[in-house]
Amino acid sequence: MGQTDKQYDGQLIDTYTMLKRLREIAVKENSVETVKAIEAEMNVIKIKLQPTELPD
């Protein structure tokens, strides 16, 4: 059985939250490349969570 949109969004939000925590650690460790990689993944999740607008 497939998952609902709410379940999918919830998983994305959980992943985003985890990445945010990992980003904080990477910043403290001054891991510049790791911070960039984490931010790139966070941006992908933000895009997935935005509502889709279809043209007329």
C-alpha positions as CSV (number, residue, x, y, z in Angstrom):
1,M,0.0,0.0,0.0
2,G,1.4,3.4,-0.9
3,Q,1.8,6.3,1.4
4,T,-0.4,9.4,1.6
5,D,0.8,12.9,0.7
6,K,0.8,13.8,4.4
7,Q,3.0,10.8,5.3
8,Y,5.4,11.7,2.5
9,D,5.5,15.3,3.6
10,G,6.1,14.1,7.2
11,Q,9.0,12.0,6.1
12,L,10.5,15.0,4.2
13,I,10.1,17.2,7.3
14,D,11.8,14.6,9.5
15,T,14.7,14.3,7.1
16,Y,15.0,18.1,6.9
17,T,15.1,18.3,10.7
18,M,17.8,15.7,10.8
19,L,19.8,17.5,8.2
20,K,19.5,20.7,10.1
21,R,20.9,19.0,13.2
22,L,23.8,17.6,11.2
23,R,24.4,21.0,9.6
24,E,24.9,22.5,13.1
25,I,27.5,19.9,13.9
26,A,29.3,20.4,10.6
27,V,29.4,24.2,11.2
28,K,30.9,23.7,14.7
29,E,33.5,21.4,13.1
30,N,34.2,23.9,10.4
31,S,33.5,21.3,7.7
32,V,32.8,23.6,4.8
33,E,32.2,21.0,2.1
34,T,29.9,19.0,4.4
35,V,27.9,22.1,5.2
36,K,27.5,22.8,1.4
37,A,26.4,19.2,0.8
38,I,23.9,19.3,3.6
39,E,22.5,22.6,2.5
40,A,22.1,21.3,-1.1
41,E,20.0,18.4,0.3
42,M,17.9,20.8,2.4
43,N,17.2,22.9,-0.6
44,V,15.9,19.8,-2.5
45,I,13.6,19.0,0.3
46,K,12.3,22.6,0.4
47,I,11.5,22.4,-3.3
48,K,9.6,19.1,-2.8
49,L,7.5,20.7,-0.1
50,Q,6.5,23.7,-2.1
51,P,3.0,23.5,-3.6
52,T,3.0,22.8,-7.3
53,E,1.6,25.5,-9.5
54,L,0.3,24.3,-12.9
55,P,0.0,26.7,-15.9
56,D,-3.5,27.5,-17.2
